[in-house]
Amino acid sequence: MGALEEFLTHGLRYAFPAERGELTRGVATSYGAAPLRALIAPTNDPIPVWPYEEGKQRGVSLAPLYKTAPKAALRDESFYELLVLADALRDGRVRERKIAETELHRRLREAHAEFKS
């Protein structure tokens, strides 16, 4: 599990660099969505969103890891939260990345412990 954590923490943003665009309607991600939304104080900056016609938020476009990620994320809350954490690691500032890293490590350890039992 150490190699996966190492890649997610330090390699994800290089293997899958964040691509920002213009203001658009979509699905909130990174610090604009749970679980980070509750942990990071909001600013006046527009939140990052995955462009998606059926999305309810407006913000700065952030290309998802895969084109169907917004649709899949809206079907599975746990998956959505993992993608949100991944986007914070890809695109976030230092503080956002550190919080996402801590939260992702916690979730991976819990999943690993559950799998082992």
Biopython code that builds the backbone (N, CA, C, O; Angstrom):
import numpy as np
from Bio.PDB.StructureBuilder import StructureBuilder

atoms = [
    (1, "MET", "N", (0.820, -1.194, 0.000)),
    (1, "MET", "CA", (0.000, 0.000, 0.000)),
    (1, "MET", "C", (0.863, 1.257, 0.000)),
    (1, "MET", "O", (0.408, 2.312, -0.442)),
    (2, "GLY", "N", (2.080, 1.166, 0.479)),
    (2, "GLY", "CA", (2.953, 2.324, 0.522)),
    (2, "GLY", "C", (3.230, 2.918, -0.846)),
    (2, "GLY", "O", (3.288, 4.139, -0.994)),
    (3, "ALA", "N", (3.403, 2.058, -1.859)),
    (3, "ALA", "CA", (3.679, 2.550, -3.210)),
    (3, "ALA", "C", (2.477, 3.306, -3.772)),
    (3, "ALA", "O", (2.646, 4.327, -4.438)),
    (4, "LEU", "N", (1.270, 2.814, -3.511)),
    (4, "LEU", "CA", (0.073, 3.503, -3.983)),
    (4, "LEU", "C", (-0.048, 4.870, -3.329)),
    (4, "LEU", "O", (-0.311, 5.862, -4.008)),
    (5, "GLU", "N", (0.141, 4.929, -2.027)),
    (5, "GLU", "CA", (0.075, 6.205, -1.318)),
    (5, "GLU", "C", (1.141, 7.167, -1.842)),
    (5, "GLU", "O", (0.875, 8.356, -2.021)),
    (6, "GLU", "N", (2.331, 6.658, -2.084)),
    (6, "GLU", "CA", (3.423, 7.489, -2.599)),
    (6, "GLU", "C", (3.067, 8.056, -3.974)),
    (6, "GLU", "O", (3.277, 9.241, -4.233)),
    (7, "PHE", "N", (2.530, 7.206, -4.852)),
    (7, "PHE", "CA", (2.144, 7.674, -6.182)),
    (7, "PHE", "C", (1.039, 8.716, -6.101)),
    (7, "PHE", "O", (1.130, 9.766, -6.738)),
    (8, "LEU", "N", (-0.002, 8.438, -5.327)),
    (8, "LEU", "CA", (-1.110, 9.377, -5.237)),
    (8, "LEU", "C", (-0.653, 10.719, -4.665)),
    (8, "LEU", "O", (-1.048, 11.779, -5.149)),
    (9, "THR", "N", (0.166, 10.659, -3.652)),
    (9, "THR", "CA", (0.615, 11.871, -2.982)),
    (9, "THR", "C", (1.570, 12.697, -3.834)),
    (9, "THR", "O", (1.461, 13.922, -3.889)),
    (10, "HIS", "N", (2.502, 12.028, -4.495)),
    (10, "HIS", "CA", (3.561, 12.767, -5.177)),
    (10, "HIS", "C", (3.559, 12.651, -6.699)),
    (10, "HIS", "O", (4.134, 13.503, -7.377)),
    (11, "GLY", "N", (2.929, 11.620, -7.246)),
    (11, "GLY", "CA", (3.001, 11.417, -8.686)),
    (11, "GLY", "C", (1.753, 11.741, -9.472)),
    (11, "GLY", "O", (1.819, 11.981, -10.677)),
    (12, "LEU", "N", (0.614, 11.750, -8.802)),
    (12, "LEU", "CA", (-0.660, 11.935, -9.501)),
    (12, "LEU", "C", (-0.699, 13.226, -10.299)),
    (12, "LEU", "O", (-1.160, 13.238, -11.440)),
    (13, "ARG", "N", (-0.222, 14.303, -9.712)),
    (13, "ARG", "CA", (-0.299, 15.592, -10.399)),
    (13, "ARG", "C", (0.645, 15.678, -11.595)),
    (13, "ARG", "O", (0.473, 16.540, -12.457)),
    (14, "TYR", "N", (1.639, 14.795, -11.656)),
    (14, "TYR", "CA", (2.534, 14.770, -12.812)),
    (14, "TYR", "C", (2.033, 13.797, -13.879)),
    (14, "TYR", "O", (2.156, 14.064, -15.074)),
    (15, "ALA", "N", (1.476, 12.681, -13.449)),
    (15, "ALA", "CA", (0.948, 11.691, -14.398)),
    (15, "ALA", "C", (-0.363, 12.165, -15.020)),
    (15, "ALA", "O", (-0.645, 11.881, -16.184)),
    (16, "PHE", "N", (-1.164, 12.894, -14.231)),
    (16, "PHE", "CA", (-2.459, 13.399, -14.683)),
    (16, "PHE", "C", (-2.567, 14.882, -14.326)),
    (16, "PHE", "O", (-3.316, 15.248, -13.421)),
    (17, "PRO", "N", (-1.821, 15.739, -15.035)),
    (17, "PRO", "CA", (-1.814, 17.157, -14.667)),
    (17, "PRO", "C", (-3.196, 17.796, -14.792)),
    (17, "PRO", "O", (-3.985, 17.449, -15.671)),
    (18, "ALA", "N", (-3.461, 18.726, -13.899)),
    (18, "ALA", "CA", (-4.738, 19.434, -13.891)),
    (18, "ALA", "C", (-4.815, 20.361, -15.090)),
    (18, "ALA", "O", (-3.861, 21.067, -15.416)),
    (19, "GLU", "N", (-5.969, 20.344, -15.738)),
    (19, "GLU", "CA", (-6.209, 21.230, -16.874)),
    (19, "GLU", "C", (-7.389, 22.121, -16.529)),
    (19, "GLU", "O", (-8.538, 21.679, -16.526)),
    (20, "ARG", "N", (-7.091, 23.383, -16.239)),
    (20, "ARG", "CA", (-8.141, 24.354, -15.901)),
    (20, "ARG", "C", (-8.615, 25.068, -17.149)),
    (20, "ARG", "O", (-7.879, 25.222, -18.124)),
    (21, "GLY", "N", (-9.873, 25.500, -17.090)),
    (21, "GLY", "CA", (-10.444, 26.221, -18.212)),
    (21, "GLY", "C", (-11.213, 27.434, -17.742)),
    (21, "GLY", "O", (-10.830, 28.098, -16.779)),
    (22, "GLU", "N", (-12.293, 27.711, -18.426)),
    (22, "GLU", "CA", (-13.105, 28.894, -18.155)),
    (22, "GLU", "C", (-14.211, 28.589, -17.157)),
    (22, "GLU", "O", (-14.404, 27.443, -16.751)),
    (23, "LEU", "N", (-14.932, 29.634, -16.771)),
    (23, "LEU", "CA", (-16.101, 29.452, -15.910)),
    (23, "LEU", "C", (-17.136, 28.623, -16.657)),
    (23, "LEU", "O", (-17.381, 28.829, -17.845)),
    (24, "THR", "N", (-17.731, 27.690, -15.943)),
    (24, "THR", "CA", (-18.715, 26.804, -16.548)),
    (24, "THR", "C", (-19.619, 26.221, -15.474)),
    (24, "THR", "O", (-19.387, 26.406, -14.280)),
    (25, "ARG", "N", (-20.642, 25.522, -15.909)),
    (25, "ARG", "CA", (-21.522, 24.801, -14.991)),
    (25, "ARG", "C", (-21.031, 23.363, -14.934)),
    (25, "ARG", "O", (-20.601, 22.795, -15.937)),
    (26, "GLY", "N", (-21.105, 22.782, -13.730)),
    (26, "GLY", "CA", (-20.643, 21.412, -13.604)),
    (26, "GLY", "C", (-20.826, 20.864, -12.207)),
    (26, "GLY", "O", (-21.707, 21.287, -11.458)),
    (27, "VAL", "N", (-19.968, 19.910, -11.875)),
    (27, "VAL", "CA", (-19.993, 19.206, -10.591)),
    (27, "VAL", "C", (-18.780, 19.667, -9.790)),
    (27, "VAL", "O", (-17.650, 19.605, -10.273)),
    (28, "ALA", "N", (-19.016, 20.124, -8.581)),
    (28, "ALA", "CA", (-17.935, 20.619, -7.727)),
    (28, "ALA", "C", (-16.898, 19.529, -7.468)),
    (28, "ALA", "O", (-17.229, 18.349, -7.349)),
    (29, "THR", "N", (-15.641, 19.950, -7.385)),
    (29, "THR", "CA", (-14.560, 19.027, -7.071)),
    (29, "THR", "C", (-13.496, 19.752, -6.244)),
    (29, "THR", "O", (-13.625, 20.944, -5.962)),
    (30, "SER", "N", (-12.469, 19.038, -5.867)),
    (30, "SER", "CA", (-11.367, 19.559, -5.067)),
    (30, "SER", "C", (-11.914, 20.217, -3.790)),
    (30, "SER", "O", (-12.768, 19.633, -3.123)),
    (31, "TYR", "N", (-11.445, 21.398, -3.444)),
    (31, "TYR", "CA", (-11.870, 22.037, -2.194)),
    (31, "TYR", "C", (-13.312, 22.536, -2.236)),
    (31, "TYR", "O", (-13.824, 23.008, -1.221)),
    (32, "GLY", "N", (-13.977, 22.442, -3.383)),
    (32, "GLY", "CA", (-15.361, 22.891, -3.507)),
    (32, "GLY", "C", (-16.386, 21.819, -3.204)),
    (32, "GLY", "O", (-17.587, 22.084, -3.264)),
    (33, "ALA", "N", (-15.940, 20.601, -2.875)),
    (33, "ALA", "CA", (-16.859, 19.481, -2.640)),
    (33, "ALA", "C", (-16.465, 18.731, -1.371)),
    (33, "ALA", "O", (-15.348, 18.871, -0.871)),
    (34, "ALA", "N", (-17.397, 17.938, -0.864)),
    (34, "ALA", "CA", (-17.127, 17.103, 0.310)),
    (34, "ALA", "C", (-16.088, 16.053, -0.061)),
    (34, "ALA", "O", (-16.113, 15.539, -1.179)),
    (35, "PRO", "N", (-15.195, 15.731, 0.827)),
    (35, "PRO", "CA", (-15.107, 16.098, 2.228)),
    (35, "PRO", "C", (-14.297, 17.374, 2.489)),
    (35, "PRO", "O", (-14.288, 17.872, 3.615)),
    (36, "LEU", "N", (-13.626, 17.903, 1.481)),
    (36, "LEU", "CA", (-12.745, 19.054, 1.700)),
    (36, "LEU", "C", (-13.494, 20.349, 1.965)),
    (36, "LEU", "O", (-12.988, 21.226, 2.665)),
    (37, "ARG", "N", (-14.676, 20.474, 1.421)),
    (37, "ARG", "CA", (-15.459, 21.708, 1.594)),
    (37, "ARG", "C", (-15.634, 22.038, 3.082)),
    (37, "ARG", "O", (-15.637, 23.209, 3.462)),
    (38, "ALA", "N", (-15.778, 21.020, 3.909)),
    (38, "ALA", "CA", (-15.965, 21.234, 5.348)),
    (38, "ALA", "C", (-14.640, 21.505, 6.077)),
    (38, "ALA", "O", (-14.644, 21.985, 7.210)),
    (39, "LEU", "N", (-13.531, 21.205, 5.442)),
    (39, "LEU", "CA", (-12.223, 21.330, 6.096)),
    (39, "LEU", "C", (-11.429, 22.552, 5.661)),
    (39, "LEU", "O", (-10.462, 22.931, 6.322)),
    (40, "ILE", "N", (-11.828, 23.169, 4.560)),
    (40, "ILE", "CA", (-11.091, 24.306, 4.008)),
    (40, "ILE", "C", (-12.023, 25.508, 3.934)),
    (40, "ILE", "O", (-13.104, 25.441, 3.349)),
    (41, "ALA", "N", (-11.588, 26.595, 4.530)),
    (41, "ALA", "CA", (-12.413, 27.813, 4.538)),
    (41, "ALA", "C", (-12.620, 28.317, 3.114)),
    (41, "ALA", "O", (-11.670, 28.380, 2.334)),
    (42, "PRO", "N", (-13.859, 28.678, 2.769)),
    (42, "PRO", "CA", (-14.129, 29.170, 1.412)),
    (42, "PRO", "C", (-13.480, 30.532, 1.166)),
    (42, "PRO", "O", (-13.247, 31.310, 2.091)),
    (43, "THR", "N", (-13.201, 30.790, -0.091)),
    (43, "THR", "CA", (-12.652, 32.086, -0.509)),
    (43, "THR", "C", (-13.629, 32.701, -1.504)),
    (43, "THR", "O", (-14.685, 32.131, -1.778)),
    (44, "ASN", "N", (-13.283, 33.837, -2.029)),
    (44, "ASN", "CA", (-14.110, 34.477, -3.054)),
    (44, "ASN", "C", (-13.843, 33.916, -4.445)),
    (44, "ASN", "O", (-14.564, 34.229, -5.393)),
    (45, "ASP", "N", (-12.811, 33.090, -4.568)),
    (45, "ASP", "CA", (-12.489, 32.488, -5.860)),
    (45, "ASP", "C", (-13.548, 31.466, -6.254)),
    (45, "ASP", "O", (-14.102, 30.780, -5.395)),
    (46, "PRO", "N", (-13.831, 31.365, -7.553)),
    (46, "PRO", "CA", (-14.772, 30.330, -7.995)),
    (46, "PRO", "C", (-14.194, 28.940, -7.709)),
    (46, "PRO", "O", (-12.989, 28.717, -7.828)),
    (47, "ILE", "N", (-15.068, 28.022, -7.334)),
    (47, "ILE", "CA", (-14.616, 26.663, -7.037)),
    (47, "ILE", "C", (-14.300, 25.915, -8.329)),
    (47, "ILE", "O", (-14.798, 26.281, -9.393)),
    (48, "PRO", "N", (-13.477, 24.871, -8.243)),
    (48, "PRO", "CA", (-13.243, 24.034, -9.415)),
    (48, "PRO", "C", (-14.456, 23.119, -9.647)),
    (48, "PRO", "O", (-15.029, 22.582, -8.699)),
    (49, "VAL", "N", (-14.832, 22.954, -10.899)),
    (49, "VAL", "CA", (-15.933, 22.052, -11.259)),
    (49, "VAL", "C", (-15.539, 21.231, -12.471)),
    (49, "VAL", "O", (-14.806, 21.693, -13.346)),
    (50, "TRP", "N", (-16.040, 20.004, -12.506)),
    (50, "TRP", "CA", (-15.933, 19.212, -13.724)),
    (50, "TRP", "C", (-17.034, 19.690, -14.650)),
    (50, "TRP", "O", (-18.192, 19.721, -14.234)),
    (51, "PRO", "N", (-16.739, 20.059, -15.862)),
    (51, "PRO", "CA", (-17.800, 20.477, -16.779)),
    (51, "PRO", "C", (-18.801, 19.334, -16.971)),
    (51, "PRO", "O", (-18.427, 18.208, -17.301)),
    (52, "TYR", "N", (-20.077, 19.650, -16.757)),
    (52, "TYR", "CA", (-21.125, 18.635, -16.872)),
    (52, "TYR", "C", (-22.450, 19.353, -17.035)),
    (52, "TYR", "O", (-22.821, 20.177, -16.199)),
    (53, "GLU", "N", (-23.161, 19.049, -18.099)),
    (53, "GLU", "CA", (-24.406, 19.747, -18.415)),
    (53, "GLU", "C", (-25.423, 19.701, -17.286)),
    (53, "GLU", "O", (-26.147, 20.670, -17.053)),
    (54, "GLU", "N", (-25.476, 18.580, -16.588)),
    (54, "GLU", "CA", (-26.462, 18.418, -15.526)),
    (54, "GLU", "C", (-25.946, 18.868, -14.162)),
    (54, "GLU", "O", (-26.633, 18.703, -13.153)),
    (55, "GLY", "N", (-24.752, 19.431, -14.127)),
    (55, "GLY", "CA", (-24.176, 19.911, -12.878)),
    (55, "GLY", "C", (-24.938, 21.097, -12.327)),
    (55, "GLY", "O", (-25.595, 21.826, -13.069)),
    (56, "LYS", "N", (-24.845, 21.285, -11.026)),
    (56, "LYS", "CA", (-25.605, 22.347, -10.364)),
    (56, "LYS", "C", (-24.733, 23.503, -9.869)),
    (56, "LYS", "O", (-25.261, 24.527, -9.436)),
    (57, "GLN", "N", (-23.410, 23.354, -9.927)),
    (57, "GLN", "CA", (-22.520, 24.402, -9.457)),
    (57, "GLN", "C", (-21.910, 25.140, -10.641)),
    (57, "GLN", "O", (-21.839, 24.630, -11.759)),
    (58, "ARG", "N", (-21.478, 26.345, -10.353)),
    (58, "ARG", "CA", (-20.770, 27.135, -11.356)),
    (58, "ARG", "C", (-19.376, 27.409, -10.805)),
    (58, "ARG", "O", (-19.215, 27.764, -9.637)),
    (59, "GLY", "N", (-18.382, 27.240, -11.654)),
    (59, "GLY", "CA", (-17.016, 27.474, -11.226)),
    (59, "GLY", "C", (-16.054, 27.369, -12.387)),
    (59, "GLY", "O", (-16.452, 27.371, -13.552)),
    (60, "VAL", "N", (-14.777, 27.276, -12.047)),
    (60, "VAL", "CA", (-13.717, 27.170, -13.040)),
    (60, "VAL", "C", (-13.599, 25.712, -13.469)),
    (60, "VAL", "O", (-13.488, 24.809, -12.639)),
    (61, "SER", "N", (-13.625, 25.508, -14.759)),
    (61, "SER", "CA", (-13.522, 24.165, -15.322)),
    (61, "SER", "C", (-12.220, 23.491, -14.907)),
    (61, "SER", "O", (-11.145, 24.082, -15.011)),
    (62, "LEU", "N", (-12.326, 22.238, -14.434)),
    (62, "LEU", "CA", (-11.175, 21.397, -14.145)),
    (62, "LEU", "C", (-11.454, 20.057, -14.811)),
    (62, "LEU", "O", (-12.387, 19.349, -14.431)),
    (63, "ALA", "N", (-10.645, 19.713, -15.800)),
    (63, "ALA", "CA", (-10.859, 18.461, -16.523)),
    (63, "ALA", "C", (-10.754, 17.287, -15.552)),
    (63, "ALA", "O", (-9.786, 17.192, -14.798)),
    (64, "PRO", "N", (-11.747, 16.390, -15.566)),
    (64, "PRO", "CA", (-11.706, 15.229, -14.672)),
    (64, "PRO", "C", (-10.648, 14.223, -15.117)),
    (64, "PRO", "O", (-10.146, 14.295, -16.239)),
    (65, "LEU", "N", (-10.315, 13.294, -14.239)),
    (65, "LEU", "CA", (-9.353, 12.251, -14.579)),
    (65, "LEU", "C", (-9.807, 11.457, -15.798)),
    (65, "LEU", "O", (-8.986, 11.013, -16.600)),
    (66, "TYR", "N", (-11.114, 11.281, -15.932)),
    (66, "TYR", "CA", (-11.685, 10.575, -17.073)),
    (66, "TYR", "C", (-12.992, 11.254, -17.434)),
    (66, "TYR", "O", (-13.687, 11.759, -16.552)),
    (67, "LYS", "N", (-13.336, 11.277, -18.698)),
    (67, "LYS", "CA", (-14.474, 12.073, -19.170)),
    (67, "LYS", "C", (-15.807, 11.709, -18.533)),
    (67, "LYS", "O", (-16.681, 12.569, -18.424)),
    (68, "THR", "N", (-15.988, 10.466, -18.109)),
    (68, "THR", "CA", (-17.263, 10.076, -17.496)),
    (68, "THR", "C", (-17.228, 10.141, -15.966)),
    (68, "THR", "O", (-18.178, 9.715, -15.310)),
    (69, "ALA", "N", (-16.165, 10.659, -15.405)),
    (69, "ALA", "CA", (-16.045, 10.742, -13.941)),
    (69, "ALA", "C", (-17.197, 11.495, -13.278)),
    (69, "ALA", "O", (-17.696, 11.029, -12.253)),
    (70, "PRO", "N", (-17.647, 12.642, -13.813)),
    (70, "PRO", "CA", (-18.753, 13.345, -13.144)),
    (70, "PRO", "C", (-20.021, 12.487, -13.041)),
    (70, "PRO", "O", (-20.672, 12.453, -11.996)),
    (71, "LYS", "N", (-20.353, 11.816, -14.102)),
    (71, "LYS", "CA", (-21.561, 10.974, -14.101)),
    (71, "LYS", "C", (-21.406, 9.822, -13.111)),
    (71, "LYS", "O", (-22.328, 9.530, -12.350)),
    (72, "ALA", "N", (-20.252, 9.171, -13.117)),
    (72, "ALA", "CA", (-20.002, 8.068, -12.196)),
    (72, "ALA", "C", (-19.982, 8.553, -10.750)),
    (72, "ALA", "O", (-20.511, 7.887, -9.860)),
    (73, "ALA", "N", (-19.376, 9.703, -10.520)),
    (73, "ALA", "CA", (-19.274, 10.237, -9.162)),
    (73, "ALA", "C", (-20.645, 10.549, -8.574)),
    (73, "ALA", "O", (-20.874, 10.339, -7.383)),
    (74, "LEU", "N", (-21.547, 11.045, -9.399)),
    (74, "LEU", "CA", (-22.885, 11.379, -8.905)),
    (74, "LEU", "C", (-23.702, 10.136, -8.567)),
    (74, "LEU", "O", (-24.740, 10.237, -7.913)),
    (75, "ARG", "N", (-23.255, 8.993, -8.997)),
    (75, "ARG", "CA", (-23.941, 7.721, -8.686)),
    (75, "ARG", "C", (-23.401, 7.052, -7.432)),
    (75, "ARG", "O", (-24.065, 6.192, -6.853)),
    (76, "ASP", "N", (-22.193, 7.440, -7.004)),
    (76, "ASP", "CA", (-21.539, 6.772, -5.870)),
    (76, "ASP", "C", (-20.800, 7.809, -5.029)),
    (76, "ASP", "O", (-19.752, 8.314, -5.430)),
    (77, "GLU", "N", (-21.349, 8.120, -3.873)),
    (77, "GLU", "CA", (-20.797, 9.176, -3.023)),
    (77, "GLU", "C", (-19.362, 8.889, -2.579)),
    (77, "GLU", "O", (-18.531, 9.797, -2.568)),
    (78, "SER", "N", (-19.062, 7.652, -2.217)),
    (78, "SER", "CA", (-17.703, 7.317, -1.776)),
    (78, "SER", "C", (-16.692, 7.507, -2.898)),
    (78, "SER", "O", (-15.599, 8.031, -2.683)),
    (79, "PHE", "N", (-17.069, 7.076, -4.095)),
    (79, "PHE", "CA", (-16.205, 7.247, -5.262)),
    (79, "PHE", "C", (-16.004, 8.734, -5.554)),
    (79, "PHE", "O", (-14.895, 9.174, -5.854)),
    (80, "TYR", "N", (-17.079, 9.488, -5.462)),
    (80, "TYR", "CA", (-17.018, 10.933, -5.679)),
    (80, "TYR", "C", (-16.007, 11.565, -4.729)),
    (80, "TYR", "O", (-15.171, 12.365, -5.152)),
    (81, "GLU", "N", (-16.077, 11.216, -3.466)),
    (81, "GLU", "CA", (-15.165, 11.803, -2.486)),
    (81, "GLU", "C", (-13.711, 11.440, -2.767)),
    (81, "GLU", "O", (-12.819, 12.261, -2.554)),
    (82, "LEU", "N", (-13.461, 10.221, -3.241)),
    (82, "LEU", "CA", (-12.092, 9.840, -3.593)),
    (82, "LEU", "C", (-11.588, 10.645, -4.790)),
    (82, "LEU", "O", (-10.427, 11.055, -4.821)),
    (83, "LEU", "N", (-12.455, 10.869, -5.770)),
    (83, "LEU", "CA", (-12.071, 11.690, -6.915)),
    (83, "LEU", "C", (-11.813, 13.142, -6.512)),
    (83, "LEU", "O", (-10.912, 13.792, -7.044)),
    (84, "VAL", "N", (-12.603, 13.638, -5.576)),
    (84, "VAL", "CA", (-12.415, 14.992, -5.052)),
    (84, "VAL", "C", (-11.033, 15.108, -4.406)),
    (84, "VAL", "O", (-10.315, 16.082, -4.632)),
    (85, "LEU", "N", (-10.670, 14.117, -3.610)),
    (85, "LEU", "CA", (-9.358, 14.126, -2.963)),
    (85, "LEU", "C", (-8.240, 14.042, -4.002)),
    (85, "LEU", "O", (-7.217, 14.716, -3.879)),
    (86, "ALA", "N", (-8.442, 13.214, -5.022)),
    (86, "ALA", "CA", (-7.443, 13.110, -6.092)),
    (86, "ALA", "C", (-7.274, 14.449, -6.807)),
    (86, "ALA", "O", (-6.155, 14.851, -7.127)),
    (87, "ASP", "N", (-8.390, 15.136, -7.057)),
    (87, "ASP", "CA", (-8.287, 16.437, -7.722)),
    (87, "ASP", "C", (-7.575, 17.465, -6.855)),
    (87, "ASP", "O", (-6.846, 18.310, -7.374)),
    (88, "ALA", "N", (-7.772, 17.406, -5.564)),
    (88, "ALA", "CA", (-7.051, 18.333, -4.678)),
    (88, "ALA", "C", (-5.555, 18.032, -4.717)),
    (88, "ALA", "O", (-4.738, 18.949, -4.631)),
    (89, "LEU", "N", (-5.193, 16.767, -4.845)),
    (89, "LEU", "CA", (-3.785, 16.416, -4.967)),
    (89, "LEU", "C", (-3.219, 16.870, -6.316)),
    (89, "LEU", "O", (-2.054, 17.258, -6.401)),
    (90, "ARG", "N", (-4.034, 16.823, -7.356)),
    (90, "ARG", "CA", (-3.597, 17.230, -8.698)),
    (90, "ARG", "C", (-3.511, 18.741, -8.850)),
    (90, "ARG", "O", (-2.614, 19.250, -9.521)),
    (91, "ASP", "N", (-4.448, 19.463, -8.225)),
    (91, "ASP", "CA", (-4.624, 20.872, -8.552)),
    (91, "ASP", "C", (-4.525, 21.829, -7.371)),
    (91, "ASP", "O", (-4.416, 23.041, -7.560)),
    (92, "GLY", "N", (-4.562, 21.299, -6.170)),
    (92, "GLY", "CA", (-4.654, 22.160, -5.007)),
    (92, "GLY", "C", (-3.363, 22.873, -4.645)),
    (92, "GLY", "O", (-2.272, 22.514, -5.089)),
    (93, "ARG", "N", (-3.530, 23.893, -3.822)),
    (93, "ARG", "CA", (-2.376, 24.578, -3.240)),
    (93, "ARG", "C", (-1.809, 23.678, -2.146)),
    (93, "ARG", "O", (-2.396, 22.642, -1.833)),
    (94, "VAL", "N", (-0.697, 24.055, -1.575)),
    (94, "VAL", "CA", (0.006, 23.215, -0.609)),
    (94, "VAL", "C", (-0.912, 22.789, 0.535)),
    (94, "VAL", "O", (-0.959, 21.607, 0.877)),
    (95, "ARG", "N", (-1.631, 23.717, 1.122)),
    (95, "ARG", "CA", (-2.504, 23.386, 2.260)),
    (95, "ARG", "C", (-3.605, 22.413, 1.835)),
    (95, "ARG", "O", (-3.897, 21.458, 2.555)),
    (96, "GLU", "N", (-4.208, 22.645, 0.694)),
    (96, "GLU", "CA", (-5.271, 21.761, 0.198)),
    (96, "GLU", "C", (-4.727, 20.366, -0.079)),
    (96, "GLU", "O", (-5.369, 19.366, 0.242)),
    (97, "ARG", "N", (-3.540, 20.305, -0.678)),
    (97, "ARG", "CA", (-2.932, 19.003, -0.964)),
    (97, "ARG", "C", (-2.631, 18.253, 0.326)),
    (97, "ARG", "O", (-2.841, 17.043, 0.399)),
    (98, "LYS", "N", (-2.143, 18.954, 1.340)),
    (98, "LYS", "CA", (-1.799, 18.297, 2.613)),
    (98, "LYS", "C", (-3.054, 17.734, 3.286)),
    (98, "LYS", "O", (-3.032, 16.615, 3.798)),
    (99, "ILE", "N", (-4.131, 18.492, 3.287)),
    (99, "ILE", "CA", (-5.383, 18.013, 3.887)),
    (99, "ILE", "C", (-5.914, 16.820, 3.096)),
    (99, "ILE", "O", (-6.363, 15.834, 3.681)),
    (100, "ALA", "N", (-5.861, 16.910, 1.770)),
    (100, "ALA", "CA", (-6.329, 15.801, 0.926)),
    (100, "ALA", "C", (-5.468, 14.560, 1.137)),
    (100, "ALA", "O", (-5.982, 13.442, 1.185)),
    (101, "GLU", "N", (-4.181, 14.755, 1.261)),
    (101, "GLU", "CA", (-3.264, 13.642, 1.497)),
    (101, "GLU", "C", (-3.607, 12.925, 2.805)),
    (101, "GLU", "O", (-3.698, 11.698, 2.839)),
    (102, "THR", "N", (-3.792, 13.679, 3.858)),
    (102, "THR", "CA", (-4.131, 13.099, 5.161)),
    (102, "THR", "C", (-5.439, 12.326, 5.087)),
    (102, "THR", "O", (-5.531, 11.204, 5.583)),
    (103, "GLU", "N", (-6.443, 12.923, 4.471)),
    (103, "GLU", "CA", (-7.753, 12.279, 4.357)),
    (103, "GLU", "C", (-7.688, 11.032, 3.481)),
    (103, "GLU", "O", (-8.305, 10.018, 3.807)),
    (104, "LEU", "N", (-6.961, 11.093, 2.391)),
    (104, "LEU", "CA", (-6.846, 9.938, 1.504)),
    (104, "LEU", "C", (-6.104, 8.801, 2.193)),
    (104, "LEU", "O", (-6.523, 7.648, 2.088)),
    (105, "HIS", "N", (-5.024, 9.093, 2.886)),
    (105, "HIS", "CA", (-4.282, 8.054, 3.619)),
    (105, "HIS", "C", (-5.186, 7.388, 4.654)),
    (105, "HIS", "O", (-5.169, 6.166, 4.803)),
    (106, "ARG", "N", (-5.967, 8.183, 5.359)),
    (106, "ARG", "CA", (-6.882, 7.627, 6.361)),
    (106, "ARG", "C", (-7.867, 6.666, 5.702)),
    (106, "ARG", "O", (-8.095, 5.566, 6.204)),
    (107, "ARG", "N", (-8.443, 7.075, 4.593)),
    (107, "ARG", "CA", (-9.428, 6.235, 3.906)),
    (107, "ARG", "C", (-8.797, 4.958, 3.341)),
    (107, "ARG", "O", (-9.407, 3.890, 3.391)),
    (108, "LEU", "N", (-7.601, 5.066, 2.815)),
    (108, "LEU", "CA", (-6.931, 3.881, 2.287)),
    (108, "LEU", "C", (-6.602, 2.898, 3.397)),
    (108, "LEU", "O", (-6.752, 1.690, 3.216)),
    (109, "ARG", "N", (-6.164, 3.389, 4.520)),
    (109, "ARG", "CA", (-5.861, 2.505, 5.655)),
    (109, "ARG", "C", (-7.113, 1.821, 6.177)),
    (109, "ARG", "O", (-7.082, 0.636, 6.508)),
    (110, "GLU", "N", (-8.215, 2.559, 6.254)),
    (110, "GLU", "CA", (-9.484, 1.961, 6.685)),
    (110, "GLU", "C", (-9.936, 0.881, 5.705)),
    (110, "GLU", "O", (-10.386, -0.187, 6.120)),
    (111, "ALA", "N", (-9.818, 1.155, 4.417)),
    (111, "ALA", "CA", (-10.215, 0.170, 3.403)),
    (111, "ALA", "C", (-9.320, -1.057, 3.466)),
    (111, "ALA", "O", (-9.793, -2.185, 3.324)),
    (112, "HIS", "N", (-8.034, -0.839, 3.679)),
    (112, "HIS", "CA", (-7.089, -1.947, 3.769)),
    (112, "HIS", "C", (-7.397, -2.820, 4.999)),
    (112, "HIS", "O", (-7.388, -4.048, 4.915)),
    (113, "ALA", "N", (-7.666, -2.178, 6.121)),
    (113, "ALA", "CA", (-7.998, -2.929, 7.342)),
    (113, "ALA", "C", (-9.297, -3.724, 7.164)),
    (113, "ALA", "O", (-9.401, -4.862, 7.620)),
    (114, "GLU", "N", (-10.265, -3.127, 6.510)),
    (114, "GLU", "CA", (-11.535, -3.801, 6.268)),
    (114, "GLU", "C", (-11.342, -4.989, 5.336)),
    (114, "GLU", "O", (-11.942, -6.045, 5.537)),
    (115, "PHE", "N", (-10.506, -4.818, 4.318)),
    (115, "PHE", "CA", (-10.233, -5.882, 3.358)),
    (115, "PHE", "C", (-9.541, -7.063, 4.035)),
    (115, "PHE", "O", (-9.841, -8.218, 3.733)),
    (116, "LYS", "N", (-8.618, -6.773, 4.948)),
    (116, "LYS", "CA", (-7.857, -7.816, 5.638)),
    (116, "LYS", "C", (-8.702, -8.619, 6.619)),
    (116, "LYS", "O", (-8.379, -9.768, 6.922)),
    (117, "SER", "N", (-9.779, -8.022, 7.115)),
    (117, "SER", "CA", (-10.575, -8.732, 8.132)),
    (117, "SER", "C", (-11.637, -9.611, 7.525)),
    (117, "SER", "O", (-12.383, -10.269, 8.251)),
]
sb = StructureBuilder()
sb.init_structure("model")
sb.init_model(0)
sb.init_chain("A")
sb.init_seg("    ")
for serial, (resi, resn, name, xyz) in enumerate(atoms, 1):
    if name == "N":
        sb.init_residue(resn, " ", resi, " ")
    sb.init_atom(name, np.array(xyz, "f"), 0.0, 1.0, " ", f" {name:<3s}", serial, name[0])
structure = sb.get_structure()
